[in-house]
């Protein structure tokens, strides 16, 4: 495997921190036209890996945009713990009334938490974080993780969309809703979602109130696979077993994964 230099890793971490500090906490409500080249492929290449906001409540970069036909949501997590949390499910709520309490909200949840898939991917994300700390290239691990993500994430949770009575639909659905998560070789996890505007059923230039919720993962037998400072993976059976530094770190990650986080914003559809 190729190795990255310490200087390179330092510059990458500084770059992410600097970008996050300069971005707004919530994307401005003015509509944003999606690039003509946009694809729902788990990459943010069409955005040049730049985002409209960095939300501190959820620790994610994100962009909402639209074209004539679809509404797009792109998220990215550069922290491996937040990447794991995304695997517990991202729930997007769209309120056409413009109010937080809406009688007919639209909700789309992806991925739908899959404990079996998560148990495979979580330690691989730990290994990727370890490789990054130890200056080891992650190309082969990236392909392995992305294969597991593609295998395990097969369903989308739906509610509030007229004509769709099922609460779960396949990612290969006939309604045109697309969703995917993938990682890059730096360990950043990118989530992409595309929703046909006809399913949202709003007029041109309509304003939408949205909520983005990271649901978090569910503990199984009070245990999690967590990332340690030394790059090792430790499975915790009892998160309060002792009071040393390692356990303090374990508890922090445990609580981050188990605690849902969310934020609200407003988006006005960009004109044609």
C-alpha positions as CSV (number, residue, x, y, z in Angstrom):
1,X,0.0,0.0,0.0
2,X,1.1,3.6,-0.7
3,X,1.8,5.8,2.3
4,X,0.7,9.4,2.7
5,X,3.1,11.9,4.3
6,X,2.4,13.4,7.8
7,X,2.5,16.8,6.2
8,X,-0.1,15.7,3.7
9,X,-2.5,14.4,6.3
10,X,-2.0,17.6,8.4
11,X,-2.9,19.8,5.4
12,X,-6.0,17.7,4.7
13,X,-7.2,18.0,8.3
14,X,-6.5,21.7,8.3
15,X,-8.3,22.2,5.0
16,X,-11.5,20.5,6.2
17,X,-11.5,22.6,9.4
18,X,-10.9,25.8,7.6
19,X,-13.6,25.1,5.0
20,X,-16.1,24.2,7.8
21,X,-15.4,27.4,9.7
22,X,-16.0,29.6,6.6
23,X,-19.3,27.9,5.6
24,X,-22.7,28.9,7.1
25,X,-24.4,26.6,9.6
26,X,-27.5,26.4,7.4
27,X,-27.5,26.8,3.6
28,X,-29.0,30.1,2.5
29,X,-32.6,29.7,1.4
30,X,-32.1,31.0,-2.1
31,X,-32.5,28.3,-4.7
32,X,-29.5,26.7,-6.3
33,X,-29.5,25.1,-9.7
34,X,-27.9,21.7,-9.8
35,X,-25.1,21.2,-12.4
36,X,-26.1,19.7,-15.7
37,X,-23.6,16.9,-15.0
38,X,-25.1,15.8,-11.7
39,X,-25.2,12.1,-11.0
40,X,-26.4,10.2,-7.9
41,X,-23.3,8.1,-7.5
42,X,-22.0,8.8,-4.0
43,X,-19.4,11.3,-5.3
44,X,-19.5,15.1,-5.1
45,X,-17.4,15.6,-8.2
46,X,-20.0,17.7,-9.9
47,X,-19.7,20.1,-6.9
48,X,-15.9,19.9,-6.9
49,X,-16.3,18.5,-3.4
50,X,-17.5,21.9,-2.1
51,X,-20.7,22.4,-0.2
52,X,-23.1,25.2,0.6
53,X,-23.0,24.7,4.4
54,X,-21.5,22.9,7.3
55,X,-24.0,22.2,10.1
56,X,-22.4,22.0,13.5
57,X,-25.4,20.2,15.2
58,X,-24.9,17.2,12.9
59,X,-21.3,17.7,11.8
60,X,-22.0,17.3,8.2
61,X,-21.3,19.3,5.0
62,X,-24.4,19.6,2.8
63,X,-25.9,21.1,-0.3
64,X,-29.6,21.2,-1.5
65,X,-30.2,22.0,-5.1
66,X,-32.7,21.4,-7.9
67,X,-33.0,21.3,-11.6
68,X,-36.2,21.3,-13.7
69,X,-37.1,17.8,-12.6
70,X,-35.5,16.8,-9.3
71,X,-34.6,18.0,-5.8
72,X,-31.1,16.9,-4.7
73,X,-29.6,16.5,-1.3
74,X,-25.9,15.8,-0.9
75,X,-24.3,15.3,2.5
76,X,-20.7,14.5,3.4
77,X,-19.1,13.4,6.7
78,X,-15.3,13.5,7.1
79,X,-15.4,12.2,10.7
80,X,-15.6,8.4,10.8
81,X,-18.0,8.4,13.7
82,X,-20.4,10.7,11.8
83,X,-20.0,8.4,8.8
84,X,-21.2,5.5,11.0
85,X,-24.0,7.6,12.3
86,X,-25.2,8.3,8.7
87,X,-25.4,4.5,8.2
88,X,-28.1,4.5,11.0
89,X,-30.3,6.5,8.6
90,X,-30.8,10.1,7.3
91,X,-34.4,11.2,7.5
92,X,-35.3,14.2,5.2
93,X,-38.6,15.9,6.1
94,X,-40.1,18.4,3.6
95,X,-42.9,20.6,4.8
96,X,-44.7,22.4,2.0
97,X,-46.7,24.6,4.5
98,X,-43.5,26.3,5.5
99,X,-44.2,25.5,9.2
100,X,-42.4,23.0,11.4
101,X,-45.8,21.4,12.4
102,X,-47.2,20.2,9.1
103,X,-50.2,17.9,8.8
104,X,-48.9,16.3,5.6
105,X,-45.1,16.2,5.7
106,X,-43.1,14.2,3.2
107,X,-40.3,12.1,4.7
108,X,-37.6,10.1,3.0
109,X,-35.2,7.9,5.0
110,X,-32.0,6.5,3.6
111,X,-30.2,4.3,4.4
112,X,-32.7,2.2,6.3
113,X,-30.6,0.8,9.2
114,X,-29.4,-2.7,8.6
115,X,-27.7,-4.1,11.6
116,X,-26.0,-6.9,9.7
117,X,-24.6,-4.6,7.1
118,X,-23.5,-2.1,9.8
119,X,-21.7,-4.7,11.7
120,X,-19.5,-5.4,8.6
121,X,-19.0,-1.8,7.6
122,X,-18.3,-0.2,11.0
123,X,-15.0,-2.0,11.6
124,X,-13.9,-1.3,8.0
125,X,-14.5,2.4,8.7
126,X,-12.4,2.0,11.8
127,X,-9.6,0.4,9.7
128,X,-9.8,3.2,7.2
129,X,-9.4,5.8,10.0
130,X,-6.4,3.8,11.3
131,X,-4.8,3.7,7.8
132,X,-5.3,7.4,7.5
133,X,-3.6,8.1,10.9
134,X,-0.7,5.7,9.9
135,X,-0.2,7.3,6.5
136,X,-1.5,4.2,4.6
137,X,-3.3,4.6,1.3
138,X,-7.0,3.5,1.5
139,X,-7.8,2.6,-2.2
140,X,-8.3,-1.1,-1.7
141,X,-10.3,-0.6,1.5
142,X,-12.5,2.0,-0.3
143,X,-13.6,-0.5,-2.9
144,X,-14.3,-3.1,-0.2
145,X,-16.5,-0.6,1.9
146,X,-18.3,0.7,-1.1
147,X,-19.1,-2.9,-2.2
148,X,-20.6,-3.6,1.3
149,X,-22.6,-0.3,1.1
150,X,-24.0,-1.2,-2.3
151,X,-24.9,-4.7,-1.0
152,X,-26.5,-3.6,2.3
153,X,-28.4,-0.5,1.4
154,X,-31.3,-1.7,-0.7
155,X,-34.3,0.2,0.7
156,X,-35.7,3.7,1.1
157,X,-38.2,4.7,3.7
158,X,-41.1,6.8,2.4
159,X,-44.1,8.6,3.9
160,X,-46.4,11.4,2.8
161,X,-46.0,11.0,-1.0
162,X,-49.3,10.7,-2.9
163,X,-49.5,7.5,-4.8
164,X,-46.9,5.6,-2.7
165,X,-48.6,3.5,-0.1
166,X,-45.6,1.3,0.8
167,X,-43.5,2.6,3.7
168,X,-40.4,0.9,2.2
169,X,-39.4,0.9,-1.5
170,X,-36.5,-0.5,-3.4
171,X,-33.6,1.7,-4.4
172,X,-34.5,0.4,-7.9
173,X,-37.9,1.9,-7.6
174,X,-40.1,3.0,-10.5
175,X,-40.9,6.4,-8.9
176,X,-37.5,7.8,-9.8
177,X,-36.2,8.3,-6.2
178,X,-32.5,7.6,-6.1
179,X,-30.2,7.3,-3.1
180,X,-26.7,6.1,-2.4
181,X,-23.8,6.4,0.1
182,X,-20.1,5.8,-0.8
183,X,-16.7,6.6,0.7
184,X,-13.6,8.0,-0.8
185,X,-10.0,7.1,-0.1
186,X,-9.7,9.8,2.5
187,X,-12.5,8.2,4.5
188,X,-15.2,10.8,3.7
189,X,-18.6,9.4,3.3
190,X,-20.9,11.0,0.7
191,X,-24.7,10.6,0.7
192,X,-26.8,11.6,-2.3
193,X,-30.5,11.7,-2.7
194,X,-32.6,12.7,-5.7
195,X,-36.4,13.2,-5.5
196,X,-38.6,14.0,-8.6
197,X,-40.3,17.3,-8.0
198,X,-43.6,15.9,-9.3
199,X,-43.6,13.7,-6.2
200,X,-43.1,16.7,-3.9
201,X,-46.0,18.4,-5.7
202,X,-45.0,22.0,-5.4
203,X,-45.2,25.0,-7.7
204,X,-42.3,26.7,-9.3
205,X,-40.4,28.9,-6.9
206,X,-42.1,27.3,-4.0
207,X,-40.6,27.5,-0.5
208,X,-39.9,24.3,1.4
209,X,-39.1,24.0,5.1
210,X,-36.8,21.0,5.6
211,X,-35.4,19.0,8.4
212,X,-32.4,16.8,8.2
213,X,-32.2,14.2,10.9
214,X,-29.3,11.8,11.6
215,X,-31.2,9.0,13.3
216,X,-28.1,7.3,14.8
217,X,-27.4,3.6,15.2
218,X,-29.0,1.2,17.5
219,X,-26.9,-0.6,20.1
220,X,-27.0,-4.4,20.1
221,X,-26.4,-5.9,23.6
222,X,-25.1,-2.5,24.7
223,X,-22.1,-2.7,22.3
224,X,-20.6,-0.8,19.4
225,X,-17.5,-1.2,17.3
226,X,-15.6,2.0,18.0
227,X,-12.5,3.9,16.7
228,X,-9.6,4.2,19.2
229,X,-6.8,6.8,19.1
230,X,-4.2,4.0,18.5
231,X,-6.1,2.9,15.5
232,X,-7.3,-0.3,17.1
233,X,-11.0,-1.4,17.1
234,X,-12.5,-2.3,20.5
235,X,-16.0,-3.8,21.0
236,X,-17.5,-2.6,24.2
237,X,-19.9,-4.8,26.1
238,X,-20.4,-2.4,29.0
239,X,-19.6,1.2,28.2
240,X,-19.3,2.1,31.9
241,X,-16.9,-0.7,32.8
242,X,-14.0,1.6,33.9
243,X,-13.0,5.2,34.1
244,X,-9.8,5.4,32.0
245,X,-9.1,7.5,29.0
246,X,-10.0,4.8,26.5
247,X,-13.4,4.2,28.1
248,X,-14.1,8.0,28.1
249,X,-13.5,8.0,24.4
250,X,-15.6,4.9,23.9
251,X,-18.5,6.5,25.8
252,X,-18.2,9.7,23.7
253,X,-18.5,7.7,20.5
254,X,-21.2,5.5,21.9
255,X,-23.3,8.6,22.8
256,X,-22.7,10.3,19.5
257,X,-23.8,7.2,17.6
258,X,-26.9,6.7,19.8
259,X,-28.1,10.3,19.9
260,X,-30.2,11.6,17.0
261,X,-29.2,15.1,15.8
262,X,-31.0,17.3,13.4
263,X,-31.5,20.9,12.1
264,X,-34.1,22.9,10.1
265,X,-33.7,25.0,7.0
266,X,-35.7,26.7,4.3
267,X,-35.2,26.2,0.6
268,X,-36.7,28.1,-2.4
269,X,-36.8,26.2,-5.6
270,X,-34.4,27.7,-8.2
271,X,-36.1,29.1,-11.3
272,X,-35.9,27.4,-14.6
